[in-house]
């Protein structure tokens, strides 16, 4: 069977352009691949076009808009998920502008589809007392418990994304003073994050037990399951959720109703901000490309905002009641007015 032009350009986009020319991470490429998998399913199930029959000339702006509606309505995905799928499609059609300009007008029509505005949710994070409670939950008398304590405390201490923890290997950690860890984030950008002394002790004890301090183990996964396979994002989420539920049973007031791995990262950022750490340093620790991204924590910290307002507050309200409030005849008239 002769391959069609859509298959040809999509293959080049995913296997050559993204990894080699843009330097996209494995996770980004996987996300884009999933978008086109959904598009193929949509064309097959809703438009009754077999995968091998899909050609570039059949991909119109109207088709893409129907696909995005299908994601939101029939698959019940959020607006943010829709926007992620649209971003992947935009990237592909920008690529096609240069690789196949025969349908340039149609590609630009598709590129004109706007990102949909969506309501931003409230940032979820734990207080310092909540984090202390959470870290008391793993049973350190067991091997799994010691691993889980090392895992969760490292996620919090470094403010790392869950994928950054998944990808960690022992050679990323430097135990010589001052202790640091190398994290590789979005766009394969690496950053060095300092480790606190207590976290270093927990992590080193775990690595000694698992024989991860030897030079031969330098490229092994830092955190792995019983089959010696590195933990997945879902696996780490499962571990955290288990201890979150235990902590909630101990003190419901300290644990938010919904708390994910990314909320640990939010918690670390908020605690640094509340301790007076400059936003620029928080940006570097979290691996944000711009301090404007980090400013969301300053906007979310109602405690600091209230304290700042109270420090600048000048009492301008009169101590005495307005004269009309002491006029009983007027009060009676107002109470009976228009009855």
Steps between C-alpha positions, in 0.01 A plus 500: 500500500641839400530738797296820477635851547346543847679190629826613339502846657369387838776241527763759413352745751504253791823312429726765348377856538398496867799311647773622264405853398300633793662285771161407644504274804378142496194606698410774252534261208284244681233764563500603134481136393197451723332802339535350152389160623177667614469683169528170312232347725276800437542473122428128512204499740333835423597573142520136390837550335742209543849585622658398170257728313579820692678754280602860558230631269237348734629692802308828508453766766141381549622145563744618765230709670267199508783289641558751781128507582499119502783501754311734731145375462513129425826414674412738786848655509577835661560820310868485592527153346335632184758776489786251539365306199464819299860601581621168357297553184626856463858373522436245225338748262777755557736222392285432192517865392861441400496130420186506283387853409255373235214551744648799679169685524336204675793461739470866594125464550569220746768707671241775546295280737546675836591350834183484706485701819448289808443569865812454709448285805609591851854394579510214751781471752565377853620700796834416659314308772318302231829402333644395837197279557525350150866409548416322825272255317750259332591204720879527514528157659431352154711522186214644293429756769859622500492531122170689511631742762807569288280548193240734648747705704722545191203612291411760760854612583594562136159613370554259211245406236395137522661417163827647625488256791416210266808577288745534790807278516753476787770685306278813511563533875809658651550422868819706541433821691301698390268217395310552175280313252478544124146508364413494131171669424294619206691543175785291645612801705715394793527687830692447823294509820654500850410221740442566868694303758205299634385407149856397413507266799169333405601465135850368574367240741254380236768485230738308727231243572421460129873495402464805281817675615738279304638632168342206317152612613540856376259458207239291682159653579513677835151382593375164378245228572556142611580397141783757500311707239489875550182633654253655259317827550186301581695286746634802685151651504365179652765503773434863591123453499532214746678718756278801432198289597677383816590858594144615432369234738740628767413868456249594234553873554863487386447308175317650199217303345703449182878475521721379215872476431497847346344636819821401682684729260248778568545446874879537481471818295248655739713414805807656339301813419359522853854466638599811305696333218529720191280400205808480276649225717168317515485519119842338473416225750175413322652525152258760366607671179373837622446660838152596377404133533627499858292807586189283519615400849520861612148559366371187674646576844210669677685496833785715370259733323302549821816562704623755245164681506495501881852648513396780265154549649396838632183513705277762343163386636331730753475374855165663567186370334346713224239735638215327319574174688439679833179665384227267629221683317683467168572132563137430574395685186746298285379169648140582417573660164305359202320234703 
